[in-house]
Amino acid sequence: MGTLFEKYGGFSTISRIVSAFYDQVLDAPDLARYFAGTDMRRLVDHQTKFIAAIMGGPASYSNEQLERVHARMNISEADYLAVVAVLRETLEDFDIEESDIATICNDVMARMRFIVTK
């Protein structure tokens, strides 16, 4: 069997997942504040590549890049965990298998120390 990226249809599916994910994040006032003034089209593109990389796709992001990009955002652990919960819900909405959701979310959780600053 191939990668999760291939299993779930590549960039087209991941892009839909990421768009739905941000719709939910932006509906949550505590989370939406992090994205004020953000070019959401660009962010969705970057996040699609990030999730694709986690799923074994062709893109890649280093932990140093993640740390640099998020350093001045003052993201709290509680808000990070809330975002991961939204990601989990979104993946469930797209009928991603539970074991694959766990793989994706575990990878995202493993990167928390590079993103959370307070």
N, CA and C atoms as an extended XYZ file, in Angstrom:
354
Properties=species:S:1:pos:R:3:atomname:S:1:resname:S:1:resid:I:1 pbc="F F F"
N         0.845       -1.182        0.000 N   MET     1
C         0.000        0.000        0.000 CA  MET     1
C         0.889        1.242        0.000 C   MET     1
N         0.401        2.318       -0.610 N   GLY     2
C         1.148        3.566       -0.700 CA  GLY     2
C         1.013        4.398        0.555 C   GLY     2
N         1.281        5.659        0.409 N   THR     3
C         1.221        6.606        1.525 CA  THR     3
C        -0.227        7.004        1.811 C   THR     3
N        -0.429        7.632        2.952 N   LEU     4
C        -1.754        8.185        3.263 CA  LEU     4
C        -2.123        9.252        2.235 C   LEU     4
N        -1.123        9.977        1.769 N   PHE     5
C        -1.338       10.987        0.740 CA  PHE     5
C        -1.994       10.348       -0.489 C   PHE     5
N        -1.459        9.232       -0.932 N   GLU     6
C        -2.017        8.529       -2.096 CA  GLU     6
C        -3.358        7.882       -1.764 C   GLU     6
N        -3.440        7.279       -0.598 N   LYS     7
C        -4.659        6.573       -0.168 CA  LYS     7
C        -5.885        7.478       -0.199 C   LYS     7
N        -5.704        8.729        0.185 N   TYR     8
C        -6.845        9.642        0.289 CA  TYR     8
C        -6.970       10.625       -0.873 C   TYR     8
N        -6.267       10.406       -1.943 N   GLY     9
C        -6.515       11.190       -3.147 CA  GLY     9
C        -5.614       12.376       -3.380 C   GLY     9
N        -4.534       12.497       -2.653 N   GLY    10
C        -3.567       13.540       -2.912 CA  GLY    10
C        -4.019       14.938       -2.573 C   GLY    10
N        -3.429       15.893       -3.272 N   PHE    11
C        -3.651       17.306       -2.961 CA  PHE    11
C        -5.113       17.731       -3.061 C   PHE    11
N        -5.874       17.182       -3.994 N   SER    12
C        -7.258       17.639       -4.153 CA  SER    12
C        -8.082       17.345       -2.892 C   SER    12
N        -7.926       16.163       -2.327 N   THR    13
C        -8.654       15.835       -1.103 CA  THR    13
C        -8.112       16.621        0.076 C   THR    13
N        -6.810       16.684        0.194 N   ILE    14
C        -6.209       17.386        1.336 CA  ILE    14
C        -6.578       18.859        1.309 C   ILE    14
N        -6.634       19.449        0.147 N   SER    15
C        -7.029       20.852        0.025 CA  SER    15
C        -8.464       21.056        0.526 C   SER    15
N        -9.352       20.150        0.207 N   ARG    16
C       -10.739       20.255        0.691 CA  ARG    16
C       -10.794       20.100        2.214 C   ARG    16
N        -9.997       19.163        2.728 N   ILE    17
C        -9.943       18.968        4.181 CA  ILE    17
C        -9.441       20.239        4.860 C   ILE    17
N        -8.363       20.798        4.347 N   VAL    18
C        -7.771       21.995        4.955 CA  VAL    18
C        -8.727       23.184        4.872 C   VAL    18
N        -9.420       23.336        3.767 N   SER    19
C       -10.403       24.422        3.645 CA  SER    19
C       -11.516       24.262        4.676 C   SER    19
N       -12.020       23.049        4.836 N   ALA    20
C       -13.063       22.795        5.836 CA  ALA    20
C       -12.528       23.009        7.247 C   ALA    20
N       -11.301       22.617        7.474 N   PHE    21
C       -10.648       22.816        8.765 CA  PHE    21
C       -10.606       24.303        9.123 C   PHE    21
N       -10.154       25.139        8.195 N   TYR    22
C       -10.069       26.570        8.484 CA  TYR    22
C       -11.441       27.219        8.611 C   TYR    22
N       -12.443       26.711        7.922 N   ASP    23
C       -13.805       27.224        8.134 CA  ASP    23
C       -14.199       27.051        9.593 C   ASP    23
N       -13.870       25.897       10.155 N   GLN    24
C       -14.203       25.646       11.559 CA  GLN    24
C       -13.330       26.478       12.506 C   GLN    24
N       -12.051       26.563       12.217 N   VAL    25
C       -11.142       27.345       13.066 CA  VAL    25
C       -11.573       28.811       13.093 C   VAL    25
N       -11.929       29.351       11.954 N   LEU    26
C       -12.313       30.765       11.886 CA  LEU    26
C       -13.665       31.038       12.537 C   LEU    26
N       -14.449       29.992       12.770 N   ASP    27
C       -15.708       30.141       13.496 CA  ASP    27
C       -15.514       30.143       15.008 C   ASP    27
N       -14.325       29.821       15.461 N   ALA    28
C       -14.013       29.793       16.893 CA  ALA    28
C       -13.265       31.078       17.259 C   ALA    28
N       -13.910       32.010       17.968 N   PRO    29
C       -13.277       33.306       18.259 CA  PRO    29
C       -11.902       33.212       18.907 C   PRO    29
N       -11.701       32.269       19.824 N   ASP    30
C       -10.396       32.141       20.481 CA  ASP    30
C        -9.306       31.751       19.500 C   ASP    30
N        -9.680       31.051       18.435 N   LEU    31
C        -8.697       30.612       17.444 CA  LEU    31
C        -8.604       31.581       16.273 C   LEU    31
N        -9.722       32.148       15.889 N   ALA    32
C        -9.756       33.042       14.725 CA  ALA    32
C        -8.839       34.246       14.903 C   ALA    32
N        -8.632       34.681       16.132 N   ARG    33
C        -7.799       35.871       16.384 CA  ARG    33
C        -6.365       35.698       15.895 C   ARG    33
N        -5.904       34.464       15.834 N   TYR    34
C        -4.546       34.219       15.342 CA  TYR    34
C        -4.412       34.505       13.843 C   TYR    34
N        -5.544       34.588       13.157 N   PHE    35
C        -5.509       34.697       11.702 CA  PHE    35
C        -5.983       36.052       11.181 C   PHE    35
N        -6.172       36.995       12.078 N   ALA    36
C        -6.570       38.342       11.668 CA  ALA    36
C        -5.507       38.906       10.733 C   ALA    36
N        -5.931       39.391        9.606 N   GLY    37
C        -5.014       39.980        8.646 CA  GLY    37
C        -4.201       38.982        7.835 C   GLY    37
N        -4.524       37.717        7.955 N   THR    38
C        -3.778       36.669        7.245 CA  THR    38
C        -4.383       36.446        5.864 C   THR    38
N        -3.535       36.261        4.898 N   ASP    39
C        -3.970       35.870        3.552 CA  ASP    39
C        -4.371       34.398        3.627 C   ASP    39
N        -5.665       34.134        3.776 N   MET    40
C        -6.127       32.777        4.012 CA  MET    40
C        -5.892       31.863        2.808 C   MET    40
N        -5.958       32.388        1.633 N   ARG    41
C        -5.688       31.553        0.458 CA  ARG    41
C        -4.254       31.021        0.509 C   ARG    41
N        -3.339       31.887        0.850 N   ARG    42
C        -1.927       31.486        0.968 CA  ARG    42
C        -1.734       30.497        2.118 C   ARG    42
N        -2.396       30.771        3.244 N   LEU    43
C        -2.282       29.894        4.400 CA  LEU    43
C        -2.846       28.504        4.094 C   LEU    43
N        -3.989       28.451        3.434 N   VAL    44
C        -4.570       27.158        3.062 CA  VAL    44
C        -3.608       26.390        2.162 C   VAL    44
N        -2.970       27.095        1.246 N   ASP    45
C        -1.990       26.444        0.371 CA  ASP    45
C        -0.837       25.864        1.194 C   ASP    45
N        -0.285       26.646        2.110 N   HIS    46
C         0.824       26.169        2.942 CA  HIS    46
C         0.392       25.004        3.832 C   HIS    46
N        -0.787       25.136        4.438 N   GLN    47
C        -1.264       24.082        5.341 CA  GLN    47
C        -1.571       22.809        4.562 C   GLN    47
N        -2.053       22.951        3.345 N   THR    48
C        -2.298       21.780        2.502 CA  THR    48
C        -0.988       21.039        2.254 C   THR    48
N         0.059       21.777        1.960 N   LYS    49
C         1.371       21.159        1.742 CA  LYS    49
C         1.895       20.528        3.020 C   LYS    49
N         1.663       21.175        4.163 N   PHE    50
C         2.110       20.645        5.444 CA  PHE    50
C         1.409       19.326        5.757 C   PHE    50
N         0.087       19.303        5.640 N   ILE    51
C        -0.667       18.072        5.909 CA  ILE    51
C        -0.286       16.998        4.889 C   ILE    51
N        -0.084       17.400        3.643 N   ALA    52
C         0.355       16.444        2.619 CA  ALA    52
C         1.689       15.817        3.023 C   ALA    52
N         2.608       16.617        3.521 N   ALA    53
C         3.910       16.099        3.945 CA  ALA    53
C         3.746       15.097        5.079 C   ALA    53
N         2.899       15.421        6.041 N   ILE    54
C         2.639       14.509        7.154 CA  ILE    54
C         2.084       13.184        6.638 C   ILE    54
N         1.295       13.269        5.582 N   MET    55
C         0.659       12.081        5.016 CA  MET    55
C         1.542       11.369        3.985 C   MET    55
N         2.780       11.779        3.875 N   GLY    56
C         3.705       11.108        2.968 CA  GLY    56
C         3.763       11.694        1.573 C   GLY    56
N         3.210       12.892        1.413 N   GLY    57
C         3.216       13.557        0.115 CA  GLY    57
C         4.549       14.217       -0.191 C   GLY    57
N         4.611       14.911       -1.317 N   PRO    58
C         5.886       15.435       -1.817 CA  PRO    58
C         6.413       16.693       -1.130 C   PRO    58
N         5.614       17.376       -0.369 N   ALA    59
C         6.066       18.612        0.276 CA  ALA    59
C         6.802       18.281        1.577 C   ALA    59
N         7.557       19.238        2.082 N   SER    60
C         8.211       19.034        3.377 CA  SER    60
C         8.397       20.372        4.085 C   SER    60
N         8.319       20.309        5.395 N   TYR    61
C         8.553       21.472        6.242 CA  TYR    61
C         9.451       21.036        7.378 C   TYR    61
N        10.470       21.809        7.651 N   SER    62
C        11.349       21.469        8.774 CA  SER    62
C        10.750       22.043       10.061 C   SER    62
N        11.143       21.458       11.169 N   ASN    63
C        10.697       21.979       12.458 CA  ASN    63
C        11.215       23.394       12.680 C   ASN    63
N        12.392       23.696       12.138 N   GLU    64
C        12.941       25.044       12.261 CA  GLU    64
C        12.068       26.057       11.524 C   GLU    64
N        11.560       25.668       10.361 N   GLN    65
C        10.652       26.556        9.626 CA  GLN    65
C         9.385       26.797       10.431 C   GLN    65
N         8.824       25.740       10.992 N   LEU    66
C         7.610       25.875       11.795 CA  LEU    66
C         7.849       26.802       12.978 C   LEU    66
N         8.975       26.637       13.631 N   GLU    67
C         9.301       27.463       14.788 CA  GLU    67
C         9.444       28.931       14.388 C   GLU    67
N        10.141       29.182       13.307 N   ARG    68
C        10.366       30.553       12.843 CA  ARG    68
C         9.048       31.236       12.478 C   ARG    68
N         8.196       30.539       11.767 N   VAL    69
C         6.937       31.129       11.308 CA  VAL    69
C         5.992       31.430       12.473 C   VAL    69
N         6.006       30.590       13.488 N   HIS    70
C         5.051       30.736       14.586 CA  HIS    70
C         5.605       31.493       15.798 C   HIS    70
N         6.875       31.841       15.796 N   ALA    71
C         7.545       32.400       16.975 CA  ALA    71
C         6.850       33.628       17.562 C   ALA    71
N         6.399       34.511       16.740 N   ARG    72
C         5.828       35.765       17.266 CA  ARG    72
C         4.303       35.720       17.406 C   ARG    72
N         3.723       34.557       17.224 N   MET    73
C         2.261       34.456       17.297 CA  MET    73
C         1.738       34.224       18.711 C   MET    73
N         2.628       33.882       19.646 N   ASN    74
C         2.232       33.645       21.044 CA  ASN    74
C         1.086       32.645       21.160 C   ASN    74
N         1.244       31.505       20.535 N   ILE    75
C         0.218       30.472       20.550 CA  ILE    75
C         0.296       29.717       21.873 C   ILE    75
N        -0.840       29.617       22.548 N   SER    76
C        -0.891       28.903       23.820 CA  SER    76
C        -1.087       27.409       23.579 C   SER    76
N        -0.704       26.631       24.571 N   GLU    77
C        -0.897       25.184       24.479 CA  GLU    77
C        -2.381       24.851       24.357 C   GLU    77
N        -3.228       25.535       25.112 N   ALA    78
C        -4.667       25.275       25.053 CA  ALA    78
C        -5.216       25.517       23.647 C   ALA    78
N        -4.782       26.605       23.025 N   ASP    79
C        -5.258       26.895       21.675 CA  ASP    79
C        -4.699       25.896       20.666 C   ASP    79
N        -3.462       25.477       20.850 N   TYR    80
C        -2.886       24.465       19.965 CA  TYR    80
C        -3.688       23.171       20.057 C   TYR    80
N        -4.007       22.762       21.275 N   LEU    81
C        -4.792       21.544       21.470 CA  LEU    81
C        -6.186       21.689       20.866 C   LEU    81
N        -6.756       22.888       20.950 N   ALA    82
C        -8.067       23.130       20.342 CA  ALA    82
C        -7.992       23.000       18.824 C   ALA    82
N        -6.908       23.486       18.232 N   VAL    83
C        -6.725       23.369       16.781 CA  VAL    83
C        -6.578       21.904       16.384 C   VAL    83
N        -5.834       21.148       17.159 N   VAL    84
C        -5.679       19.723       16.855 CA  VAL    84
C        -7.031       19.008       16.966 C   VAL    84
N        -7.846       19.399       17.923 N   ALA    85
C        -9.185       18.809       18.057 CA  ALA    85
C       -10.034       19.125       16.830 C   ALA    85
N        -9.938       20.354       16.330 N   VAL    86
C       -10.670       20.716       15.106 CA  VAL    86
C       -10.146       19.904       13.923 C   VAL    86
N        -8.849       19.726       13.853 N   LEU    87
C        -8.280       18.908       12.783 CA  LEU    87
C        -8.830       17.493       12.850 C   LEU    87
N        -8.850       16.918       14.041 N   ARG    88
C        -9.379       15.562       14.216 CA  ARG    88
C       -10.835       15.483       13.743 C   ARG    88
N       -11.653       16.425       14.169 N   GLU    89
C       -13.067       16.449       13.764 CA  GLU    89
C       -13.205       16.564       12.247 C   GLU    89
N       -12.391       17.401       11.657 N   THR    90
C       -12.449       17.601       10.211 CA  THR    90
C       -12.063       16.315        9.482 C   THR    90
N       -11.016       15.665        9.945 N   LEU    91
C       -10.606       14.398        9.328 CA  LEU    91
C       -11.706       13.353        9.464 C   LEU    91
N       -12.368       13.325       10.611 N   GLU    92
C       -13.496       12.405       10.795 CA  GLU    92
C       -14.619       12.721        9.817 C   GLU    92
N       -14.888       14.007        9.614 N   ASP    93
C       -15.939       14.425        8.672 CA  ASP    93
C       -15.653       13.953        7.252 C   ASP    93
N       -14.388       13.769        6.927 N   PHE    94
C       -13.989       13.319        5.591 CA  PHE    94
C       -13.773       11.800        5.527 C   PHE    94
N       -14.254       11.117        6.563 N   ASP    95
C       -14.195        9.643        6.614 CA  ASP    95
C       -12.784        9.082        6.527 C   ASP    95
N       -11.838        9.805        7.107 N   ILE    96
C       -10.482        9.283        7.222 CA  ILE    96
C       -10.525        8.208        8.312 C   ILE    96
N        -9.872        7.088        8.074 N   GLU    97
C        -9.873        5.995        9.043 CA  GLU    97
C        -9.244        6.435       10.358 C   GLU    97
N        -9.774        5.910       11.464 N   GLU    98
C        -9.318        6.306       12.796 CA  GLU    98
C        -7.819        6.107       12.980 C   GLU    98
N        -7.284        5.002       12.522 N   SER    99
C        -5.841        4.775       12.693 CA  SER    99
C        -5.023        5.804       11.906 C   SER    99
N        -5.545        6.244       10.768 N   ASP   100
C        -4.858        7.262        9.976 CA  ASP   100
C        -4.991        8.637       10.627 C   ASP   100
N        -6.143        8.903       11.227 N   ILE   101
C        -6.321       10.152       11.975 CA  ILE   101
C        -5.314       10.200       13.120 C   ILE   101
N        -5.168        9.084       13.817 N   ALA   102
C        -4.214        9.022       14.932 CA  ALA   102
C        -2.796        9.296       14.442 C   ALA   102
N        -2.430        8.730       13.313 N   THR   103
C        -1.091        8.953       12.751 CA  THR   103
C        -0.872       10.430       12.450 C   THR   103
N        -1.837       11.049       11.797 N   ILE   104
C        -1.727       12.466       11.430 CA  ILE   104
C        -1.673       13.346       12.677 C   ILE   104
N        -2.608       13.123       13.602 N   CYS   105
C        -2.675       13.960       14.800 CA  CYS   105
C        -1.460       13.756       15.699 C   CYS   105
N        -0.946       12.540       15.764 N   ASN   106
C         0.267       12.303       16.558 CA  ASN   106
C         1.449       13.080       15.986 C   ASN   106
N         1.543       13.132       14.670 N   ASP   107
C         2.626       13.899       14.048 CA  ASP   107
C         2.469       15.389       14.365 C   ASP   107
N         1.255       15.886       14.261 N   VAL   108
C         0.995       17.296       14.571 CA  VAL   108
C         1.313       17.578       16.044 C   VAL   108
N         0.918       16.671       16.924 N   MET   109
C         1.202       16.853       18.352 CA  MET   109
C         2.711       16.839       18.630 C   MET   109
N         3.439       16.020       17.898 N   ALA   110
C         4.886       15.940       18.100 CA  ALA   110
C         5.584       17.252       17.744 C   ALA   110
N         4.927       18.101       16.991 N   ARG   111
C         5.516       19.383       16.580 CA  ARG   111
C         5.095       20.550       17.475 C   ARG   111
N         4.309       20.258       18.491 N   MET   112
C         3.774       21.315       19.359 CA  MET   112
C         4.879       22.200       19.927 C   MET   112
N         5.982       21.609       20.338 N   ARG   113
C         7.045       22.406       20.981 CA  ARG   113
C         7.671       23.412       20.038 C   ARG   113
N         7.473       23.238       18.744 N   PHE   114
C         8.025       24.182       17.777 CA  PHE   114
C         7.035       25.313       17.458 C   PHE   114
N         5.802       25.181       17.933 N   ILE   115
C         4.754       26.131       17.572 CA  ILE   115
C         4.220       26.890       18.788 C   ILE   115
N         4.070       26.202       19.912 N   VAL   116
C         3.559       26.832       21.118 CA  VAL   116
C         4.667       27.666       21.761 C   VAL   116
N         4.327       28.913       22.091 N   THR   117
C         5.334       29.801       22.658 CA  THR   117
C         5.001       30.269       24.072 C   THR   117
N         3.837       29.915       24.538 N   LYS   118
C         3.515       30.333       25.918 CA  LYS   118
C         2.655       29.319       26.607 C   LYS   118
